[in-house]
Amino acid sequence: RMDTPYRRRFFDAPKHEMVRACLASIVASINVAVKDCPDTEISLTIVDNHSDCHAVDTFKGELAKAECHTSLINPAPEFIDNGPSMRASYTHGRDNGRDIIYFVEDDYLHDTPAISEIIQSFGRIAGTYGHDVVLFPLDNPEDYRRIEPSNLLLGHSRHWRRTWTSTWTCVTTRDIIRKYWKHYNGLGNYGIDSGVSEH
């Protein structure tokens, strides 16, 4: 997505190495969360999109370092593009997720306390609003270019800002996914239907 002549990735590395580093970062963050949030059951599932055998072995090697239940699935061998890949992820979350579900794309590098912050902030922020919420756990520089009214909310150890857009990466509940399924399902047409975008 960002690896174009107009918008380069932040570092010059092959895609497979970037994905491995991002997976390693989320595993490290989960391992901290397992210690910080002992009452929270955490699991990590990779919904794979036609990775070659070497990449799958790399993913399995990183998953083996996680101190939680892990799995690697390829539920729809016919999907190739991003949209159908995300539809498969959302479908898996809808059908198998419990409580809070975090969907994350393969190019998100995590700060070590990120998962702990998400877990400990989600309930606090949902309680402030009085209903389930959707979190976009990224300090996105693009959001600072738009001047619009916003709420600032205190999380566990960081501030969160209300925003009206997100990428496919988000944290929410299974109830929200089910309630708004037609919208999540519709994102599966990204790259197929020009009227569908992440925002």
N, C-alpha and C positions, 0 to 999 in steps of 0.2 A: 504494500500500500504506500509506504513512504519511500521506497527504493526506486525513484524516478529521477531523471536529470533535473527536475524542478524542485524536488523535495527528497533529499538524500537521507538515509538512515544516519543516526548519530555517530555510528562507528562503522568502519569498513571491515566487515567480516562476512563470510559466507552465511547464507540463510540457516543452514543446519547448525552452525556454531552459535548463532544468535539464539535460535530456539533452545538449544541445549543450555545456554547460560541463563535464559529466562526461566526455564523449567527448574534448573538448580536453585535459582533465587526464590522461587515459590516454595520449593521443598524446604529450603533453609528457614523461610519465614513460617511455614507450617510447624516445623520442629520447635521453634520458639513458642508458637501459639499453644502447642500441646502442653508445654510447661506452664505458660502464663494462664491458660484457661482450662484447667484440668477437668472441669465439669462439662466441657463441650466436646462432643464426639465429632471428629474431623475425618473426612475421607477425600481422596483426590482421584478423579477419573479423567483420563485423557481420551477425548473423542478424536481418533486419528483420521486423517484425510489422505490416504494413499501414500504414506511414507514408505521409503524403501527399507529393506531388511536392516541395513546398517543404522538408519535413523531409529527404527523401532528398538533395536538392541541398545542404542544410546539412551532412549527414553526409559527403557526398563532398568538400566543401570542407575539412572537418577532416581527413579521411583523407589528402588531398593533402599535408598538412603532416608526415605520418609518414615517418620515415626507415627504413621497412621495407616489405615487401610487404603490401598491403591488399586487401580485397575486401568487397563488400556483396552478400549473397544473400538471397533470400526463397524458401526451399526448399519451403514448403508453403502455398500461397495460401489454403487453407481454414482454417488455424489463426488464432484470434483471441485466446483467453485466455492467461494466463501459463503454465499447465501445458503445453499443447501447444507453446507458444513455446519453453519450456525443453527439452522433449523434442526439438524440432528442433535446438536448439543442441547438446545432448548427442549426438544422432545424428551431427551434422556433425563434432563432435570425435572421436567414436569411429571414424568412417570416414575422416577426413582429417587428424587431429592426429598430431603426432610428438612423442615424448618427453613433455615437460611441457606440460599444457594448462591454461589459465586461463579459466574461465567467469566472466563478470562481468555483473551486471545493469546496466541503463541509468541507475541513480540512485546510482552509487558514484563519489564524488569522490576522486581519487588524489593523494596527496602526491608530489612530484616524484621522490624516490628509491624509490618503492614497487616498481616493476617490477624494478629492480636488486636490491633487497632480496629479493624473491621468488626471483629466479633464483639469487642467491648463497646464500640460506638453504636452499632446497629440498634440495639434495644433502647439506648438512651435517646437517639434521634427519633426513632419510631414513637417512643413515649412522649416526646415533646410535641409531635404532630398528632398523637392520639390514634394513629393507624399505621399499617405497614408502609414502608417506603422503599425506594430504589436508590441505592448508593452507587456513585461512579467514583471508585477509589483511585483517582488520578489527579494530580495537580497539573492540569492541562494549560499550557501557556496560551493556547488559542482563546480560552475563556476570558483572559484578561484584555483582549482586544475589543470585546463588546462591552459597552457601558450600558448596564441595565440594573434595575433594582434587584437586590438579592438579600437573602437572610444568611447570617453567619451563625453556625451552631457549634456548641462545644461538644466534641467527641470525648473519647477517653483521655487522650493526651495531645490531640490536635484539634484544630478548628476545621469545620466542614462548611462549604458554601453551597447554597442552593443554586442549581443550574437547571436549564430547561432542555439541555441536550446531553447525549451520551454517545459512546461508541457501543459496540456489542458487549464490551466488558462492563459488567454491572453485578451488583449484589442485591438480591431481593428474596422474597419468600415463594414457596410453591403455590400458595394461595393467590398471590399476585399474578404469577405466570398463568395459572388456570383461569383466573378472572379475565385477563387480557390476552388470552391465547391467540385470538385472531390477529392481534398486532405482532406478537412474537413470531407466530407462524408466517405472517406476511413478510417478515424480514428475510425469510428463506428465498424470496424472489430477488434479493439484492444481486446485481450483476446480470439479471435476466430481464427484469422490468425496470426501465429507466426512471420510473416514478418512485422507486424505493431507495431510500438512503438511510444511513445510520442516524441522521439528525431529524 
